[in-house]
């Protein structure tokens, strides 16, 4: 009974820790700067200005969290209620499409998620449900929702219920049920258990073990969540185990007594040799073979062998943990983190030293095609570097970031030997440029007792000078000092912007290619090329956004931006911008043609309906656009605002009626759309410098 209670307690603790970890992760993602920035843009109906780079960074962060096997996560969604958009580990998509295709569930239909924003909770764990995916498989998932008023989005985590049960509740023949703090069912491994209300009644007296309908029920309360964890075992199973245990114990006892009687006959004759062998193994601290068949001596020998092995394992573990603590100590010193571990690495900086930084640039597209992760590649490179650099005195290698490996070497190592070793590493790394590019930054020799943080800052600055080439680079302090300059040459900046506004893709491509050639001639670093590319993309997206294009029309454009991460040479950057700017130019040209059609349609409508009670909003509604957009568009295309266009048409029609008819001034004013004759006369005089009556007299005198 105690054993089963202990197993349930361990399972409850594991679930509590898991839920706490996921809750912290949800808070981190919910208040992430990228998450809040996208929320503001979406709430202002500015979806066409969605910053793809920020959305990609948020999706990558979610993907990194979901790929952690210890979190048992299937996915994390950031659901923006308006305009119903979701960002997950796979990127962004429409909410309705995602919940119907990737997270289809009868228990949780798409409308359920949309309703949750209005529910009066901030954090809630829901009952597990069956979710079907487009790939054809179905999985039991536990949804967890985090939202805050008045924000218009929420974070949803999906925990894999089956995997958690396999890891946390490893009790053969036992069933597990989890109730929330209100007694509602969250998860159960069996459909034949008592319902949640009955379980609440059974444990009303807070007893941790009860018997009900030939089953033992064990209960444990979660300390953090208040959840109730209940496991069940049939009474017959426990009784069977007890009977089997008693029988086994009895048989063992009988066997032991019999063996003791038989062995005692020979014990005195063969006691000397085993005792000597046991004493010898204790003195030498090494396990030795034992002659003889005396069970007691074998047992003693086995225990001694086990103790010697355990001692050696403990010593080995202490050595490993000391190395691990040393890594943490070095990491704290490099990052300037104050800790109690600093004394472990003091010996290294008590003499001159230098740092070698291996900056890794993963080719993620290729790694994904070969089903390899960046963690696997980084670990393999770290192990190889540690092996290669281990020949130097006081050399120590550790991984400080996912894409950074740092080696600390004694300053007494001659530069010639160090360069020879690094050039050998370069030859090896150059064979794997298909998967990863490595930049090796070598610091100067630092005097004893110099802070590691200063040396680390230096190799970081050196690594930033890596050139845009598809090979391993060996960099030193002599490579630093690149001059600052404007991303676009001053005389070409305005030219690029004007051509982009006009949708002249070919000219924009030519200007960008010239700038890339100029940067290559100046031997600019890969970082400079990246900054130039990102600023050019940002400028282009701003121009695209200013044309108010539909977000679905920009899908190809935003998809092409992701190809920037696959550019490792100047020629690849040129190919990228040729595609990117061609798509951008086509979008701008099509939008300009659409705007011209809109302006012509507005003018035609005014010519046909000038006599009616017409307004800017009426014409805009007829064309399917907003009044503000129509007003700005007409002013931009014709130089004249909407009201002036309408008044010019009406006064022109009034002149025709004054010349060709004898209608009264008031009747003419009503026929052209003026309901007040005074307004008509005032506008006519404003545009012609004559009253309608004076104009008619002057016109008739000229005809005589």
C-alpha positions as CSV (number, residue, x, y, z in Angstrom):
1,X,0.0,0.0,0.0
2,X,2.8,2.4,0.9
3,X,4.6,1.6,-2.3
4,X,1.5,2.5,-4.4
5,X,1.0,5.7,-2.4
6,X,4.6,6.6,-3.1
7,X,4.2,5.9,-6.8
8,X,1.1,8.2,-7.0
9,X,3.0,10.9,-5.0
10,X,5.9,10.8,-7.5
11,X,3.4,10.9,-10.4
12,X,1.5,13.9,-8.9
13,X,4.8,15.8,-8.3
14,X,5.9,15.1,-11.9
15,X,2.6,16.5,-13.2
16,X,2.7,19.5,-10.9
17,X,6.3,20.4,-12.1
18,X,5.3,19.9,-15.7
19,X,2.3,22.2,-15.5
20,X,4.3,24.8,-13.6
21,X,7.0,24.8,-16.3
22,X,4.5,25.1,-19.1
23,X,2.7,27.9,-17.3
24,X,6.0,29.8,-17.0
25,X,6.8,29.2,-20.7
26,X,3.3,30.5,-21.7
27,X,3.8,33.7,-19.7
28,X,7.2,34.1,-21.4
29,X,5.7,33.8,-24.9
30,X,2.6,35.8,-24.1
31,X,4.5,38.8,-23.0
32,X,7.3,38.5,-25.6
33,X,8.0,41.7,-27.4
34,X,7.2,40.2,-30.8
35,X,3.9,38.9,-29.6
36,X,2.7,42.2,-28.2
37,X,4.0,44.1,-31.3
38,X,2.0,41.9,-33.7
39,X,-1.1,42.2,-31.4
40,X,-1.0,46.0,-31.7
41,X,-0.7,45.9,-35.5
42,X,-3.5,43.4,-35.8
43,X,-5.8,45.2,-33.5
44,X,-5.4,48.4,-35.6
45,X,-6.3,46.4,-38.7
46,X,-2.8,46.8,-40.1
47,X,-2.4,43.3,-41.2
48,X,-0.8,44.4,-44.4
49,X,2.1,45.9,-42.3
50,X,2.8,42.7,-40.5
51,X,6.5,42.5,-39.9
52,X,7.4,39.1,-41.3
53,X,10.8,39.0,-39.5
54,X,9.1,39.4,-36.1
55,X,6.5,36.8,-36.9
56,X,9.3,34.4,-38.0
57,X,11.2,35.1,-34.8
58,X,8.1,34.3,-32.7
59,X,7.5,31.1,-34.6
60,X,11.1,30.0,-34.2
61,X,10.9,30.6,-30.5
62,X,7.7,28.5,-30.3
63,X,9.4,25.7,-32.4
64,X,12.4,25.7,-30.1
65,X,10.2,25.2,-27.0
66,X,8.0,22.5,-28.6
67,X,11.1,20.5,-29.8
68,X,12.2,20.2,-26.1
69,X,11.2,16.5,-25.4
70,X,11.1,17.1,-21.6
71,X,8.1,19.6,-22.0
72,X,5.8,17.0,-23.7
73,X,4.4,19.7,-25.9
74,X,2.7,19.0,-29.2
75,X,2.4,22.7,-30.2
76,X,1.9,26.3,-28.8
77,X,-0.4,28.7,-30.5
78,X,-0.6,32.5,-30.2
79,X,-4.2,33.2,-31.3
80,X,-5.1,36.8,-32.3
81,X,-8.9,37.0,-32.2
82,X,-9.1,39.9,-34.6
83,X,-8.5,39.3,-37.5
84,X,-8.5,35.6,-36.5
85,X,-4.8,34.8,-37.1
86,X,-2.6,32.2,-35.4
87,X,1.2,31.9,-35.1
88,X,2.5,28.4,-34.2
89,X,5.7,26.3,-34.6
90,X,4.9,26.0,-38.3
91,X,4.5,29.7,-38.9
92,X,1.4,31.9,-39.3
93,X,-2.0,30.9,-40.8
94,X,-5.7,31.7,-40.6
95,X,-7.3,30.5,-37.4
96,X,-10.3,28.8,-39.0
97,X,-8.1,26.9,-41.3
98,X,-5.7,25.8,-38.6
99,X,-8.4,24.6,-36.1
100,X,-10.3,22.7,-38.9
101,X,-7.2,21.2,-40.5
102,X,-4.5,20.8,-37.9
103,X,-6.3,20.8,-34.6
104,X,-9.7,19.3,-35.5
105,X,-11.7,18.2,-32.4
106,X,-15.3,17.5,-31.6
107,X,-14.7,18.6,-28.0
108,X,-13.0,21.8,-29.1
109,X,-14.5,23.2,-32.4
110,X,-13.1,26.5,-33.9
111,X,-15.9,28.6,-32.3
112,X,-14.9,27.3,-28.8
113,X,-11.4,29.0,-29.0
114,X,-12.9,32.3,-30.2
115,X,-15.3,32.3,-27.3
116,X,-12.5,31.9,-24.7
117,X,-11.4,35.5,-24.9
118,X,-14.6,36.6,-23.2
119,X,-14.4,33.9,-20.5
120,X,-13.7,35.3,-17.0
121,X,-10.4,33.5,-16.4
122,X,-6.7,34.3,-17.1
123,X,-5.2,30.8,-16.9
124,X,-7.1,27.5,-17.4
125,X,-6.4,23.8,-17.9
126,X,-9.0,22.0,-20.0
127,X,-10.0,18.4,-20.2
128,X,-8.0,16.3,-22.6
129,X,-9.6,15.7,-26.0
130,X,-8.9,13.8,-29.2
131,X,-7.4,16.1,-31.9
132,X,-7.1,15.0,-35.5
133,X,-4.4,16.4,-37.8
134,X,-4.1,16.7,-41.6
135,X,-1.5,14.0,-41.7
136,X,-4.1,11.5,-40.7
137,X,-3.2,10.7,-37.1
138,X,-5.2,11.5,-33.9
139,X,-3.6,12.4,-30.5
140,X,-5.0,12.9,-27.0
141,X,-4.0,16.5,-26.0
142,X,-4.6,18.6,-22.9
143,X,-5.2,22.3,-23.8
144,X,-3.9,25.1,-21.6
145,X,-5.0,28.7,-22.2
146,X,-3.4,31.9,-21.0
147,X,-5.0,35.3,-21.7
148,X,-5.0,38.8,-20.1
149,X,-7.7,41.5,-20.2
150,X,-7.8,43.8,-22.2
151,X,-5.4,42.1,-24.7
152,X,-7.1,40.6,-27.8
153,X,-5.0,37.5,-28.0
154,X,-4.3,34.4,-26.1
155,X,-1.6,31.7,-25.8
156,X,-2.6,28.0,-26.1
157,X,-0.4,25.1,-25.2
158,X,-1.2,21.5,-26.1
159,X,0.3,18.9,-23.8
160,X,0.6,15.3,-25.1
161,X,-1.5,13.4,-22.4
162,X,-0.4,9.9,-23.6
163,X,3.4,10.7,-23.4
164,X,3.1,12.3,-20.0
165,X,1.2,9.3,-18.6
166,X,3.8,6.9,-20.0
167,X,6.6,8.9,-18.3
168,X,4.9,9.9,-15.0
169,X,2.6,6.9,-14.1
170,X,4.5,3.7,-14.7
171,X,2.4,1.3,-12.6
172,X,1.3,-1.9,-14.4
173,X,-2.4,-2.6,-14.0
174,X,-3.2,0.8,-12.5
175,X,-5.5,3.5,-13.8
176,X,-5.0,7.2,-13.3
177,X,-7.6,10.1,-13.1
178,X,-6.9,13.8,-12.7
179,X,-9.5,16.3,-11.4
180,X,-9.1,20.0,-11.4
181,X,-9.5,22.1,-8.2
182,X,-13.3,22.4,-8.9
183,X,-13.7,18.6,-9.2
184,X,-14.0,18.6,-13.0
185,X,-12.4,15.7,-14.9
186,X,-9.2,16.7,-16.8
187,X,-7.7,13.3,-17.7
188,X,-8.4,9.6,-17.2
189,X,-6.8,6.4,-18.6
190,X,-10.0,4.4,-18.2
191,X,-13.6,5.0,-19.3
192,X,-14.9,2.6,-16.6
193,X,-13.8,4.6,-13.6
194,X,-16.3,6.3,-11.3
195,X,-17.3,9.7,-12.4
196,X,-15.7,12.8,-11.0
197,X,-18.6,13.5,-8.6
198,X,-18.3,10.1,-7.1
199,X,-14.6,10.4,-6.7
200,X,-15.1,13.7,-4.9
201,X,-17.6,12.0,-2.6
202,X,-15.3,9.1,-1.9
203,X,-12.4,11.4,-0.8
204,X,-14.6,13.9,1.0
205,X,-12.9,13.1,4.3
206,X,-9.4,13.7,2.8
207,X,-8.3,10.1,3.3
208,X,-5.5,9.2,0.9
209,X,-6.6,5.5,0.5
210,X,-10.0,3.9,0.3
211,X,-11.6,0.7,-0.9
212,X,-14.6,0.9,-3.2
213,X,-16.2,-1.9,-5.3
214,X,-13.2,-4.3,-5.1
215,X,-10.7,-1.6,-5.9
216,X,-8.1,0.3,-3.9
217,X,-8.2,4.1,-4.7
218,X,-5.2,6.2,-3.8
219,X,-5.5,10.1,-3.7
220,X,-2.9,12.9,-3.8
221,X,-3.6,16.6,-3.9
222,X,-1.3,18.9,-6.1
223,X,0.4,21.5,-3.9
224,X,0.5,24.2,-6.6
225,X,-2.5,23.6,-8.9
226,X,-4.9,22.0,-6.3
227,X,-5.6,19.2,-8.7
228,X,-6.6,15.8,-7.4
229,X,-4.7,12.7,-8.6
230,X,-6.4,9.4,-8.1
231,X,-4.9,5.9,-9.0
232,X,-6.7,2.6,-8.8
233,X,-5.7,-1.1,-8.4
234,X,-8.0,-4.1,-8.1
235,X,-8.1,-5.6,-4.6
236,X,-7.5,-9.0,-6.2
237,X,-4.3,-7.8,-7.8
238,X,-2.8,-6.7,-4.5
239,X,-3.9,-9.9,-2.8
240,X,-2.3,-11.9,-5.6
241,X,0.9,-10.0,-5.2
242,X,1.0,-10.5,-1.5
243,X,0.3,-14.3,-1.8
244,X,3.0,-14.6,-4.4
245,X,5.4,-12.7,-2.3
246,X,4.7,-14.8,0.8
247,X,5.1,-18.0,-1.1
248,X,8.3,-16.8,-2.7
249,X,9.7,-15.8,0.7
250,X,8.8,-19.2,2.2
251,X,10.5,-21.0,-0.6
252,X,13.6,-18.9,-0.3
253,X,13.7,-19.5,3.4
254,X,13.5,-23.2,3.0
255,X,16.1,-23.1,0.2
256,X,18.4,-21.0,2.4
257,X,18.2,-23.4,5.3
258,X,18.9,-26.4,3.1
259,X,21.8,-24.7,1.4
260,X,23.2,-23.7,4.8
261,X,23.1,-27.2,6.1
262,X,24.8,-28.6,3.0
263,X,27.5,-25.9,2.8
264,X,28.3,-26.1,6.5
265,X,29.7,-29.6,6.0
266,X,32.4,-28.3,3.7
267,X,32.7,-24.8,5.2
268,X,35.6,-25.5,7.7
269,X,37.7,-27.3,5.0
270,X,37.5,-24.5,2.4
271,X,37.4,-21.3,4.6
272,X,41.0,-20.2,4.4
273,X,41.3,-19.6,0.7
274,X,38.2,-17.4,0.3
275,X,39.1,-15.3,3.3
276,X,42.5,-14.6,1.9
277,X,41.1,-13.7,-1.5
278,X,38.6,-11.3,0.1
279,X,41.2,-9.6,2.2
280,X,43.5,-9.3,-0.9
281,X,40.7,-7.6,-2.9
282,X,40.1,-5.1,0.0
283,X,43.8,-4.3,0.2
284,X,44.3,-3.9,-3.6
285,X,40.9,-2.1,-4.1
286,X,40.3,-4.3,-7.1
287,X,37.7,-7.0,-7.6
288,X,39.3,-10.5,-7.6
289,X,37.9,-13.9,-8.5
290,X,36.8,-16.1,-5.7
291,X,37.5,-19.8,-5.5
292,X,35.2,-22.2,-3.7
293,X,31.5,-22.5,-3.6
294,X,30.6,-21.3,-0.1
295,X,27.4,-19.2,-0.4
296,X,28.3,-16.9,2.5
297,X,31.7,-16.0,1.1
298,X,30.2,-15.5,-2.3
299,X,27.7,-13.1,-0.8
300,X,30.4,-11.2,1.0
301,X,32.6,-11.2,-2.1
302,X,29.7,-9.9,-4.2
303,X,29.0,-7.1,-1.7
304,X,32.6,-6.1,-1.5
305,X,32.8,-6.1,-5.3
306,X,29.7,-4.0,-5.5
307,X,31.1,-1.5,-2.9
308,X,34.4,-1.2,-4.8
309,X,32.5,-0.6,-8.1
310,X,30.2,1.9,-6.4
311,X,33.2,3.7,-5.0
312,X,34.9,3.9,-8.4
313,X,31.6,5.1,-10.0
314,X,31.3,7.8,-7.3
315,X,34.8,9.0,-8.0
316,X,34.2,9.0,-11.7
317,X,30.9,10.9,-11.2
318,X,32.7,13.5,-9.0
319,X,35.3,14.0,-11.7
320,X,32.5,14.5,-14.3
321,X,30.6,16.9,-12.1
322,X,33.7,18.9,-11.3
323,X,34.2,19.3,-15.0
324,X,30.6,20.3,-15.4
325,X,30.9,22.9,-12.5
326,X,34.1,24.2,-14.1
327,X,32.1,24.8,-17.4
328,X,29.5,26.7,-15.5
329,X,32.1,28.7,-13.7
330,X,33.8,29.6,-17.0
331,X,30.4,30.5,-18.5
332,X,29.6,32.8,-15.6
333,X,33.0,34.5,-16.0
334,X,32.6,35.0,-19.7
335,X,29.0,36.3,-19.3
336,X,30.0,38.4,-16.2
337,X,27.5,36.6,-14.0
338,X,28.3,36.7,-10.3
339,X,28.2,33.3,-8.7
340,X,29.8,31.1,-5.9
341,X,31.5,28.9,-8.5
342,X,34.2,31.4,-9.5
343,X,37.0,29.8,-7.5
344,X,36.8,26.7,-9.6
345,X,38.2,28.4,-12.7
346,X,40.6,30.8,-11.0
347,X,43.6,28.7,-11.9
348,X,43.1,29.3,-15.6
349,X,43.4,33.0,-15.5
350,X,46.3,33.0,-13.1
351,X,48.6,32.9,-16.2
352,X,48.5,34.6,-19.7
353,X,45.8,33.1,-21.9
354,X,43.9,33.7,-25.2
355,X,40.4,32.8,-26.4
356,X,39.3,31.1,-29.6
357,X,35.7,31.6,-30.7
358,X,34.1,29.2,-33.2
359,X,31.1,31.1,-34.6
360,X,28.7,28.6,-36.3
361,X,26.4,29.6,-39.1
362,X,24.0,26.7,-39.7
363,X,22.4,26.1,-43.1
364,X,19.1,25.2,-41.6
365,X,17.3,24.4,-44.9
366,X,19.9,21.8,-45.7
367,X,19.9,20.4,-42.1
368,X,16.1,20.1,-42.3
369,X,16.3,18.2,-45.6
370,X,18.8,15.7,-44.0
371,X,16.7,15.5,-40.8
372,X,19.5,17.0,-38.7
373,X,19.2,19.5,-35.9
374,X,21.5,22.4,-35.1
375,X,22.0,20.9,-31.6
376,X,23.4,17.7,-33.1
377,X,25.8,19.6,-35.4
378,X,27.0,21.9,-32.6
379,X,27.6,19.0,-30.3
380,X,29.6,17.1,-32.9
381,X,31.7,20.1,-33.7
382,X,32.3,20.8,-30.0
383,X,33.5,17.3,-29.3
384,X,35.8,17.4,-32.3
385,X,37.2,20.8,-31.3
386,X,37.8,19.7,-27.8
387,X,39.6,16.6,-29.0
388,X,41.7,18.6,-31.5
389,X,42.6,21.4,-29.0
390,X,43.2,19.0,-26.1
391,X,46.9,18.7,-26.9
392,X,47.6,22.1,-25.6
393,X,48.4,22.7,-21.9
394,X,45.4,24.0,-19.9
395,X,43.2,23.9,-22.9
396,X,39.4,24.0,-22.1
397,X,36.5,24.0,-24.6
398,X,32.8,24.7,-23.8
399,X,29.7,25.6,-25.7
400,X,28.3,28.9,-24.5
401,X,25.5,29.4,-27.1
402,X,23.7,27.3,-29.6
403,X,26.0,28.7,-32.3
404,X,29.1,29.5,-30.3
405,X,31.9,27.3,-29.1
406,X,34.7,28.8,-27.0
407,X,38.2,27.4,-26.4
408,X,40.5,28.8,-23.8
409,X,44.2,28.1,-24.4
410,X,47.3,29.0,-22.5
411,X,49.1,32.1,-23.7
412,X,52.4,30.2,-23.6
413,X,51.4,28.3,-26.7
414,X,53.5,29.6,-29.7
415,X,51.4,31.4,-32.3
416,X,52.8,29.3,-35.1
417,X,51.7,26.1,-33.5
418,X,48.3,27.5,-32.7
419,X,47.8,28.7,-36.3
420,X,49.0,25.3,-37.6
421,X,46.3,23.6,-35.5
422,X,43.6,26.1,-36.6
423,X,44.5,25.6,-40.3
424,X,44.1,21.9,-39.9
425,X,40.7,22.5,-38.3
426,X,39.8,24.8,-41.2
427,X,40.5,22.0,-43.7
428,X,38.2,19.7,-41.8
429,X,35.4,22.3,-41.5
430,X,35.7,23.2,-45.2
431,X,34.6,19.6,-46.0
432,X,31.3,20.2,-44.1
433,X,30.3,23.7,-45.5
434,X,27.2,22.0,-47.0
435,X,25.8,22.0,-43.5
436,X,27.5,24.7,-41.5
437,X,30.0,27.6,-42.0
438,X,32.5,28.3,-39.2
439,X,34.3,31.6,-38.5
440,X,37.3,31.2,-36.1
441,X,38.1,34.3,-34.1
442,X,41.4,34.4,-32.3
443,X,42.0,36.9,-29.5
444,X,45.3,38.4,-28.5
445,X,47.2,37.1,-25.5
446,X,45.7,38.5,-22.2
447,X,47.8,39.0,-19.1
448,X,47.2,36.9,-16.0
449,X,44.2,37.8,-13.9
450,X,42.5,39.6,-16.8
451,X,38.7,39.2,-16.7
452,X,37.4,36.6,-19.2
453,X,34.5,38.9,-20.2
454,X,36.9,41.4,-21.8
455,X,38.5,38.7,-23.9
456,X,35.1,37.3,-24.9
457,X,34.0,40.8,-26.0
458,X,37.1,41.0,-28.2
459,X,36.5,37.7,-30.0
460,X,32.9,38.6,-30.5
461,X,34.0,41.8,-32.3
462,X,36.5,39.9,-34.3
463,X,33.9,37.3,-35.4
464,X,31.7,40.1,-36.7
465,X,34.3,40.9,-39.4
466,X,33.7,37.5,-41.1
467,X,33.3,38.0,-44.8
468,X,30.4,36.8,-47.0
469,X,32.1,33.6,-48.3
470,X,31.2,30.0,-48.3
471,X,34.2,28.7,-46.5
472,X,35.8,28.5,-43.0
473,X,37.4,31.8,-42.0
474,X,40.3,32.4,-39.6
475,X,40.1,35.9,-38.1
476,X,42.4,37.9,-35.9
477,X,42.4,41.3,-34.3
478,X,44.1,42.7,-37.5
479,X,40.8,42.0,-39.3
480,X,38.8,44.5,-37.2
481,X,38.3,48.2,-37.8
482,X,35.8,48.2,-40.7
483,X,34.7,51.7,-41.5
484,X,31.1,52.7,-40.9
485,X,29.2,53.7,-44.0
486,X,25.6,54.3,-45.1
487,X,23.9,51.1,-46.3
488,X,23.0,52.8,-49.6
489,X,25.3,55.2,-51.3
490,X,23.9,58.7,-50.7
491,X,23.4,59.5,-54.4
492,X,21.6,56.2,-55.0
493,X,19.4,56.1,-51.9
494,X,16.7,58.5,-53.3
495,X,17.0,57.0,-56.8
496,X,16.2,53.6,-55.4
497,X,13.2,54.9,-53.4
498,X,11.7,56.8,-56.4
499,X,12.1,53.8,-58.7
500,X,10.5,51.5,-56.1
501,X,7.6,53.9,-55.7
502,X,7.1,53.8,-59.5
503,X,7.3,50.0,-59.5
504,X,10.4,50.0,-61.7
505,X,11.7,46.6,-60.6
506,X,14.5,46.4,-63.2
507,X,16.1,49.7,-62.1
508,X,15.8,48.8,-58.4
509,X,17.5,45.4,-59.1
510,X,20.3,47.1,-60.9
511,X,20.9,49.6,-58.1
512,X,20.9,46.9,-55.5
513,X,23.3,44.8,-57.5
514,X,25.6,47.8,-57.9
515,X,25.6,48.3,-54.1
516,X,26.3,44.6,-53.5
517,X,29.3,44.8,-55.9
518,X,30.5,48.0,-54.2
519,X,30.3,46.3,-50.8
520,X,32.1,43.3,-52.1
521,X,34.8,45.6,-53.5
522,X,35.2,47.2,-50.1
523,X,35.4,43.7,-48.6
524,X,32.5,44.4,-46.3
525,X,31.7,41.8,-43.6
526,X,28.8,39.4,-43.8
527,X,27.2,41.4,-41.0
528,X,27.2,44.5,-43.1
529,X,25.7,42.6,-46.0
530,X,23.0,41.3,-43.7
531,X,22.2,44.8,-42.4
532,X,22.0,46.1,-45.9
533,X,19.7,43.3,-47.0
534,X,17.4,43.8,-44.0
535,X,17.2,47.6,-44.4
536,X,16.4,47.2,-48.2
537,X,13.7,44.7,-47.3
538,X,12.3,47.0,-44.7
539,X,12.2,50.0,-47.1
540,X,10.5,47.8,-49.7
541,X,7.9,46.6,-47.3
542,X,7.2,50.2,-46.2
543,X,6.5,51.2,-49.8
544,X,4.3,48.1,-50.2
545,X,2.4,48.9,-47.1
546,X,1.8,52.5,-48.2
547,X,-0.1,51.1,-51.2
548,X,-2.7,49.4,-48.9
549,X,-2.5,46.0,-50.6
550,X,-4.5,43.0,-49.4
551,X,-2.4,40.6,-47.3
552,X,-3.2,37.6,-49.4
553,X,-1.7,39.4,-52.4
554,X,1.6,39.7,-50.5
555,X,1.9,35.9,-49.6
556,X,4.5,35.2,-52.3
557,X,6.5,38.3,-51.3
558,X,6.7,37.4,-47.6
559,X,7.5,33.8,-48.4
560,X,10.4,34.9,-50.5
561,X,11.9,36.8,-47.5
562,X,12.6,33.5,-45.8
563,X,15.1,32.7,-48.6
564,X,17.4,35.4,-47.2
565,X,18.7,32.9,-44.6
566,X,20.0,30.7,-47.4
567,X,22.2,33.4,-48.9
568,X,25.9,32.9,-48.1
569,X,27.6,34.6,-51.1
570,X,27.1,37.9,-53.0
571,X,25.7,36.0,-56.0
572,X,23.1,34.3,-53.9
573,X,22.1,37.7,-52.5
574,X,21.8,39.0,-56.0
575,X,19.5,36.1,-56.9
576,X,17.5,36.8,-53.8
577,X,16.9,40.5,-54.5
578,X,16.2,39.8,-58.2
579,X,13.3,37.6,-57.1
580,X,12.2,39.8,-54.2
581,X,12.2,43.1,-56.1
582,X,10.6,41.6,-59.1
583,X,7.7,40.5,-57.0
584,X,7.6,43.9,-55.2
585,X,7.6,45.8,-58.5
586,X,4.7,43.7,-59.9
587,X,2.6,44.3,-56.8
588,X,3.2,48.1,-57.0
589,X,2.4,48.2,-60.7
590,X,-0.8,46.3,-60.3
591,X,-1.8,48.5,-57.4
592,X,-1.2,51.6,-59.4
593,X,-3.3,50.3,-62.3
594,X,-6.1,49.5,-59.8
595,X,-5.9,53.0,-58.4
596,X,-6.2,54.6,-61.9
597,X,-9.3,52.5,-62.5
598,X,-10.8,53.6,-59.2
599,X,-10.2,57.3,-60.0
600,X,-11.9,56.9,-63.4
601,X,-14.8,55.1,-61.9
602,X,-15.3,57.9,-59.4
603,X,-15.3,60.6,-62.1
604,X,-17.7,58.6,-64.2
605,X,-20.1,58.3,-61.3
606,X,-20.0,62.0,-60.6
607,X,-20.8,62.8,-64.3
608,X,-23.9,60.6,-64.1
609,X,-25.1,61.4,-60.6
610,X,-24.1,65.1,-60.1
611,X,-27.7,66.2,-59.7
612,X,-28.4,63.9,-56.8
613,X,-27.7,64.4,-53.1
614,X,-24.2,63.0,-53.5
615,X,-21.3,62.7,-51.0
616,X,-17.8,61.3,-50.7
617,X,-19.0,58.3,-48.7
618,X,-21.7,57.5,-51.2
619,X,-19.3,57.4,-54.1
620,X,-16.7,55.4,-52.0
621,X,-19.4,52.9,-51.0
622,X,-20.3,52.4,-54.7
623,X,-16.7,51.7,-55.5
624,X,-16.2,49.4,-52.5
625,X,-13.6,51.5,-50.7
626,X,-13.5,54.0,-47.8
627,X,-14.1,57.7,-48.1
628,X,-10.7,58.6,-46.7
629,X,-8.9,56.4,-49.2
630,X,-11.0,57.8,-52.1
631,X,-10.3,61.4,-51.1
632,X,-6.6,60.8,-50.8
633,X,-6.5,58.8,-54.1
634,X,-8.3,61.5,-56.1
635,X,-6.1,64.3,-54.7
636,X,-2.9,62.2,-55.5
637,X,-4.0,61.3,-59.0
638,X,-5.7,64.6,-60.2
639,X,-4.4,67.3,-57.9
640,X,-8.1,68.3,-57.1
641,X,-10.1,67.1,-54.1
642,X,-13.5,65.4,-54.3
643,X,-15.7,68.5,-53.5
644,X,-14.0,70.6,-56.1
645,X,-14.5,67.9,-58.8
646,X,-18.2,67.8,-57.9
647,X,-18.7,71.6,-57.9
648,X,-16.8,72.0,-61.3
649,X,-19.1,69.4,-62.9
650,X,-22.3,71.1,-61.5
651,X,-21.3,74.6,-62.6
652,X,-20.3,73.3,-66.1
653,X,-23.8,71.8,-66.3
654,X,-25.4,75.1,-65.0
655,X,-23.6,77.0,-67.8
656,X,-25.1,74.7,-70.4
657,X,-28.6,75.2,-69.0
658,X,-28.2,79.0,-68.8
659,X,-27.1,79.1,-72.4
660,X,-29.7,76.7,-73.8
661,X,-32.8,77.2,-71.7
662,X,-35.0,79.9,-70.1
663,X,-35.3,78.1,-66.8
664,X,-35.1,80.2,-63.6
665,X,-32.0,80.4,-61.6
666,X,-33.6,78.5,-58.7
667,X,-34.8,75.7,-61.0
668,X,-31.4,75.3,-62.7
669,X,-29.8,75.1,-59.2
670,X,-32.1,72.3,-58.2
671,X,-31.5,70.4,-61.4
672,X,-27.7,70.3,-60.9
673,X,-27.9,69.3,-57.3
674,X,-28.1,72.5,-55.2
675,X,-31.2,72.5,-52.9
676,X,-30.5,76.0,-51.8
677,X,-30.4,78.7,-54.5
678,X,-28.1,80.9,-52.4
679,X,-25.5,78.2,-52.2
680,X,-25.8,77.8,-56.0
681,X,-25.3,81.5,-56.7
682,X,-22.4,81.7,-54.2
683,X,-20.5,78.7,-55.8
684,X,-21.2,79.9,-59.4
685,X,-19.8,83.3,-58.6
686,X,-16.8,81.7,-56.9
687,X,-15.9,79.7,-59.9
688,X,-16.8,82.1,-62.7
689,X,-16.6,85.6,-61.0
690,X,-20.2,86.2,-62.3
691,X,-23.6,85.5,-60.8
692,X,-25.8,83.1,-62.9
693,X,-28.0,86.0,-64.1
694,X,-25.0,88.1,-65.2
695,X,-23.5,85.1,-67.0
696,X,-26.8,84.5,-68.9
697,X,-26.9,88.2,-70.0
698,X,-23.3,88.2,-71.0
699,X,-23.7,85.0,-73.0
700,X,-26.8,86.2,-74.9
701,X,-25.1,89.6,-75.7
702,X,-22.1,87.7,-77.2
703,X,-24.5,85.7,-79.4
704,X,-26.2,88.7,-80.8
